[in-house]
Amino acid sequence: MIQFLLNRELRTEQRLDPNVTVLNYLREHVGKPGTKEGCASGDCGACTVVVGELEGDSIRYRTLNSCLTFVSSLHGKQLITVEDLKHDGKLHSVQQAMVDCHGSQCGFCTPGFVMSLFALQKNSSGHDKAQVHEALAGNLCRCTGYRPILDAAEQSCCQAKPDQFDARQAETIAQLRAIAPKEIAELNSGDKRCLVPLTVADLADLYSSHPEARLLAGGTDLALEVTQFHKTLPVMIYVGNVAEMKRVERFDDRLEIGAATALTDCVEALSAEYPDFGELLHRFASLQIRNQGTLGGNIGNASPIGDTPPLLIALGAQIVLRKGENTRTLALEDYFLDYRVTARQESEFIEKIIVPRASASQTFRAYKVSKRLDDDISAVCAAFNLRIEDGVVRDARVAFGGMAAIPKRAAACEQALIGAAWYPGAIERACAALAEDFTPLSDFRASKEYRLLTAQNLLRKYFLELQAPEVETRVTAYV
């Protein structure tokens, strides 16, 4: 069985279909229809809820897309919905701000905005425009033009008052500690089941016993098979409660990031080493998705347009794969074999990602080109990592996403750069070599001609930035 708090109410589920999303659980099983379905793919934010988790002696509140969250992932946590905010007959301050600032018209998207504002209020001590825009980037509205919603964010965050969640925090912490997972849990409806291990060893054993199981981390990709393609997942293993796989550890020469670490939790460590990596992560989908999606999941799904693999490949990252008690370390570039085909063996899973720490001798830049600045998938994602000494390129790692069936290094481009003087002529030869490295496809995001020209222009952009750092426009490219 699994246990979680629905606001303050203890919920225990044992025979529930593990394919049920939190959205459908709320609307169909517990009679809370305030949370809306807009897209069932994590794009619109109408289904936004807030999940509270213990973090030391406090509670960390995060927004999630309930349409992409399976109920099993709530084990040991607190779920807060829009119905829970009103207290003693009075609207919560974020709800009142939406009323005062006329932030709602048709009202369909409003519950999602309210929950994003609630989490923003809990996680901020003042009004910061960048933080507000990040918090609301995953919520779409067709009616208001956003200005009144931004006004509501300013009012609710600058004039925040203690609420019932603050008053009951000690009680809620005690409740969460009482239901903290202590052994392998299971949600089983008879013909479908989801197993919830607590350790890497338990995960390895369960996966060996159930090689047909689908690993569930953030679920932002896997859940689409249920919500968009109407498939049934007979066996899942949820890895989000394996604490060992949610750590970010720093060593003298490397970072080791657990595969189940949410992308939000990767930002600080990766930004400290590689600022461009942090900048790009802020444009990775929406805050709701980053709170949920994991670094290991973004690698493991083997998408040719995943944002992190090109950057990690350019940095020379490795992954640790585990099967049973055995582990092996593989260069990330060798993990991807063909479209959605990887070097992972049956019952083998990604345990951690190893990222070399930054060196003063290397210059790393990353660029994402997409149709929208926020909450969009890359048409082209590029990463450049060069070592230039005395005006000569001594080493080069160049990787792209969106240019082939897999995230891939540009071998001919690298060879054109290595040993060449750092001047425009060498860059043009390297740009020409990109045509040897890639034959991109045309799709609804971009034509093949656009992709190749964009890849070449990003290399030119990298050169210009390094030549004139005082006018560097390092924020990721936007088309």
ZAMARGU-4260 file (C-alpha; in steps of 0.2 Angstrom, whole numbers, plus 5000, padded with zeros to 4 digits):
<rodrens>
0) 5000/5000/5000 | 5005/5018/4999 | 5001/5033/5010 | 5000/5051/5008 | 4992/5067/5015
5) 4978/5075/5004 | 4980/5092/5013 | 4979/5086/5031 | 4969/5070/5027 | 4978/5053/5028
10) 4975/5043/5012 | 4979/5025/5011 | 4978/5016/4994 | 4982/4998/4990 | 4970/4992/4976
15) 4971/5007/4965 | 4976/5006/4947 | 4994/5013/4946 | 4990/5020/4929 | 4979/5033/4937
20) 4986/5050/4937 | 4984/5062/4951 | 4973/5073/4940 | 4960/5059/4938 | 4962/5053/4956
25) 4957/5070/4962 | 4942/5072/4949 | 4936/5055/4949 | 4940/5047/4965 | 4940/5060/4979
30) 4928/5073/4971 | 4939/5087/4969 | 4936/5094/4952 | 4945/5111/4954 | 4960/5104/4946
35) 4957/5105/4927 | 4963/5095/4912 | 4969/5106/4898 | 4981/5096/4887 | 4985/5080/4897
40) 5003/5083/4891 | 5011/5095/4904 | 5010/5110/4893 | 4996/5121/4899 | 4997/5121/4918
45) 4979/5120/4921 | 4981/5104/4931 | 4995/5111/4942 | 4995/5105/4960 | 5008/5107/4974
50) 5017/5093/4983 | 5025/5095/5000 | 5040/5085/5005 | 5050/5084/5021 | 5067/5093/5019
55) 5076/5092/5036 | 5065/5101/5049 | 5054/5110/5036 | 5042/5106/5021 | 5048/5110/5003
60) 5033/5115/4992 | 5034/5111/4973 | 5022/5113/4959 | 5019/5098/4948 | 5008/5094/4933
65) 4995/5082/4940 | 4991/5076/4922 | 5008/5068/4921 | 5010/5062/4939 | 5005/5044/4944
70) 4997/5042/4961 | 5011/5030/4967 | 5023/5045/4967 | 5014/5053/4981 | 5019/5040/4994
75) 5025/5049/5009 | 5021/5066/5003 | 5008/5079/5005 | 4996/5084/4990 | 4988/5102/4991
80) 4975/5107/4978 | 4966/5123/4975 | 4951/5117/4986 | 4963/5117/5001 | 4968/5135/5001
85) 4952/5143/5007 | 4951/5143/5026 | 4937/5149/5038 | 4927/5155/5024 | 4941/5167/5017
90) 4950/5166/5001 | 4969/5163/5003 | 4979/5178/4999 | 4985/5172/4982 | 4966/5169/4977
95) 4961/5186/4984 | 4975/5194/4974 | 4968/5186/4958 | 4951/5193/4962 | 4958/5210/4967
100) 4969/5211/4951 | 4956/5204/4939 | 4967/5190/4935 | 4953/5178/4929 | 4941/5179/4915
105) 4934/5162/4909 | 4942/5154/4925 | 4948/5137/4917 | 4966/5140/4919 | 4964/5150/4936
110) 4966/5135/4948 | 4983/5131/4940 | 4989/5149/4941 | 4983/5150/4959 | 4993/5134/4964
115) 5009/5141/4955 | 5007/5158/4965 | 5004/5148/4981 | 5021/5139/4978 | 5029/5155/4973
120) 5023/5163/4989 | 5030/5149/4999 | 5047/5149/4991 | 5050/5167/4990 | 5053/5181/5002
125) 5049/5196/4991 | 5045/5201/4973 | 5058/5196/4960 | 5052/5198/4942 | 5063/5184/4935
130) 5057/5172/4949 | 5039/5176/4945 | 5041/5173/4926 | 5049/5157/4930 | 5035/5151/4942
135) 5022/5156/4929 | 5030/5151/4913 | 5021/5134/4914 | 5004/5141/4915 | 4995/5147/4899
140) 4980/5158/4899 | 4970/5163/4883 | 4960/5177/4891 | 4969/5190/4902 | 4985/5194/4893
145) 4995/5189/4909 | 4997/5207/4915 | 4984/5206/4929 | 4991/5189/4934 | 5008/5196/4936
150) 5000/5210/4946 | 4992/5197/4957 | 5009/5188/4959 | 5017/5205/4965 | 5003/5208/4977
155) 5002/5191/4984 | 5021/5189/4986 | 5025/5207/4992 | 5011/5207/5005 | 5011/5189/5010
160) 5003/5185/5027 | 5005/5169/5037 | 4992/5156/5032 | 4984/5140/5039 | 4999/5130/5031
165) 5011/5140/5042 | 5001/5138/5057 | 4999/5119/5055 | 5017/5116/5049 | 5023/5107/5065
170) 5008/5096/5064 | 5010/5092/5046 | 5028/5088/5048 | 5024/5076/5062 | 5011/5068/5050
175) 5024/5067/5036 | 5036/5059/5048 | 5024/5046/5054 | 5020/5040/5036 | 5038/5041/5030
180) 5042/5026/5019 | 5051/5012/5029 | 5050/4997/5017 | 5046/4993/4999 | 5028/4999/4995
185) 5016/4992/4981 | 5001/4999/4973 | 4992/4984/4965 | 4975/4983/4956 | 4977/4964/4952
190) 4983/4965/4934 | 4993/4981/4936 | 5006/4985/4949 | 5019/4998/4954 | 5033/4994/4966
195) 5041/5008/4976 | 5059/5003/4983 | 5069/5014/4995 | 5087/5009/4991 | 5097/5006/4975
200) 5099/4988/4981 | 5081/4985/4982 | 5078/4993/4965 | 5091/4982/4957 | 5083/4967/4964
205) 5066/4972/4959 | 5071/4976/4941 | 5080/4959/4940 | 5065/4950/4945 | 5053/4961/4934
210) 5064/4965/4918 | 5047/4969/4909 | 5044/4984/4921 | 5045/5002/4916 | 5055/5013/4927
215) 5046/5028/4933 | 5055/5043/4939 | 5047/5060/4935 | 5035/5052/4923 | 5035/5068/4912
220) 5039/5057/4897 | 5032/5040/4902 | 5015/5046/4908 | 5012/5052/4890 | 5010/5034/4885
225) 4995/5033/4896 | 4987/5051/4894 | 4991/5053/4875 | 4992/5036/4868 | 4980/5027/4879
230) 4992/5013/4883 | 4992/5003/4899 | 5008/5000/4909 | 5006/4983/4918 | 5021/4985/4929
235) 5031/5000/4935 | 5045/5003/4947 | 5045/5021/4955 | 5062/5026/4959 | 5058/5043/4966
240) 5060/5037/4984 | 5077/5030/4982 | 5087/5043/4992 | 5104/5037/4985 | 5099/5042/4968
245) 5093/5059/4972 | 5110/5066/4978 | 5122/5078/4971 | 5139/5075/4977 | 5155/5086/4974
250) 5172/5079/4972 | 5188/5088/4967 | 5187/5083/4949 | 5169/5078/4946 | 5151/5080/4951
255) 5141/5064/4954 | 5122/5067/4951 | 5110/5053/4955 | 5099/5048/4941 | 5083/5052/4950
260) 5088/5070/4954 | 5075/5082/4948 | 5081/5095/4936 | 5077/5109/4948 | 5089/5101/4960
265) 5103/5100/4947 | 5103/5118/4943 | 5113/5125/4957 | 5128/5112/4955 | 5129/5113/4936
270) 5127/5132/4936 | 5141/5134/4948 | 5153/5124/4936 | 5145/5129/4919 | 5134/5145/4919
275) 5127/5141/4902 | 5121/5124/4908 | 5111/5133/4921 | 5104/5146/4909 | 5098/5132/4898
280) 5090/5122/4912 | 5080/5138/4916 | 5073/5136/4898 | 5070/5117/4900 | 5051/5115/4898
285) 5042/5123/4913 | 5046/5124/4932 | 5032/5111/4935 | 5042/5099/4923 | 5059/5103/4930
290) 5052/5100/4948 | 5047/5082/4942 | 5058/5077/4927 | 5075/5070/4931 | 5092/5071/4924
295) 5093/5052/4922 | 5076/5052/4914 | 5081/5065/4901 | 5095/5054/4896 | 5086/5037/4898
300) 5072/5041/4886 | 5085/5043/4872 | 5076/5057/4863 | 5086/5065/4849 | 5080/5082/4855
305) 5083/5080/4874 | 5091/5096/4880 | 5104/5089/4893 | 5113/5075/4883 | 5122/5087/4870
310) 5128/5097/4884 | 5134/5082/4895 | 5142/5074/4879 | 5152/5090/4876 | 5158/5090/4894
315) 5164/5072/4893 | 5151/5066/4905 | 5149/5047/4910 | 5135/5037/4916 | 5135/5023/4929
320) 5124/5008/4924 | 5119/4995/4937 | 5112/4978/4935 | 5110/4968/4951 | 5125/4970/4961
325) 5136/4974/4945 | 5140/4992/4939 | 5149/4998/4923 | 5154/5016/4918 | 5151/5021/4900
330) 5154/5037/4891 | 5138/5046/4888 | 5141/5048/4870 | 5142/5029/4868 | 5125/5026/4877
335) 5115/5032/4862 | 5116/5019/4847 | 5101/5024/4836 | 5084/5032/4837 | 5077/5027/4855
340) 5090/5013/4855 | 5103/5013/4869 | 5117/5002/4876 | 5107/4998/4891 | 5105/4980/4894
345) 5089/4971/4901 | 5086/4975/4919 | 5100/4988/4919 | 5097/5006/4924 | 5106/5022/4925
350) 5112/5025/4943 | 5121/5041/4942 | 5129/5053/4930 | 5147/5059/4932 | 5151/5076/4926
355) 5169/5083/4926 | 5171/5099/4935 | 5175/5115/4925 | 5193/5118/4921 | 5201/5136/4918
360) 5208/5129/4902 | 5191/5125/4894 | 5178/5137/4887 | 5160/5129/4887 | 5145/5137/4879
365) 5127/5130/4876 | 5113/5136/4865 | 5095/5132/4863 | 5085/5137/4848 | 5066/5135/4849
370) 5050/5144/4843 | 5046/5150/4861 | 5058/5156/4874 | 5049/5146/4888 | 5041/5129/4889
375) 5047/5123/4872 | 5057/5109/4864 | 5073/5113/4855 | 5074/5113/4836 | 5093/5113/4838
380) 5103/5112/4854 | 5121/5115/4853 | 5136/5113/4865 | 5154/5118/4862 | 5168/5114/4874
385) 5185/5120/4867 | 5203/5121/4875 | 5212/5136/4866 | 5230/5139/4870 | 5241/5152/4862
390) 5228/5156/4849 | 5227/5137/4844 | 5213/5125/4847 | 5221/5111/4857 | 5205/5101/4860
395) 5187/5102/4855 | 5171/5093/4860 | 5156/5099/4850 | 5139/5091/4852 | 5121/5094/4845
400) 5103/5088/4848 | 5090/5089/4835 | 5102/5086/4821 | 5102/5067/4820 | 5093/5052/4827
405) 5103/5053/4843 | 5112/5067/4852 | 5129/5066/4843 | 5146/5074/4843 | 5151/5083/4827
410) 5167/5073/4823 | 5172/5081/4807 | 5169/5099/4814 | 5180/5094/4829 | 5194/5088/4818
415) 5193/5104/4808 | 5195/5114/4823 | 5209/5104/4832 | 5226/5111/4828 | 5219/5126/4819
420) 5223/5144/4823 | 5208/5153/4832 | 5202/5164/4818 | 5187/5166/4806 | 5194/5156/4792
425) 5196/5140/4803 | 5178/5143/4810 | 5171/5143/4792 | 5180/5127/4788 | 5173/5119/4804
430) 5155/5126/4799 | 5157/5117/4782 | 5162/5101/4791 | 5146/5101/4800 | 5138/5097/4783
435) 5148/5081/4784 | 5143/5077/4802 | 5124/5079/4800 | 5110/5076/4788 | 5096/5083/4798
440) 5077/5079/4795 | 5063/5092/4792 | 5049/5091/4803 | 5036/5103/4811 | 5049/5112/4822
445) 5061/5116/4808 | 5067/5111/4790 | 5083/5102/4787 | 5091/5117/4779 | 5086/5128/4794
450) 5094/5116/4806 | 5110/5115/4797 | 5112/5134/4795 | 5107/5136/4813 | 5120/5124/4819
455) 5133/5133/4808 | 5128/5150/4815 | 5129/5144/4833 | 5147/5140/4830 | 5150/5157/4823
460) 5141/5164/4838 | 5152/5154/4850 | 5167/5161/4841 | 5161/5179/4842 | 5157/5178/4860
465) 5174/5172/4864 | 5182/5186/4854 | 5172/5199/4862 | 5167/5194/4879 | 5162/5212/4884
470) 5148/5211/4872 | 5144/5193/4875 | 5126/5188/4873 | 5127/5171/4882 | 5109/5169/4885
475) 5103/5155/4875 | 5099/5158/4857 | 5080/5162/4854 | 5071/5162/4837
</rodrens>
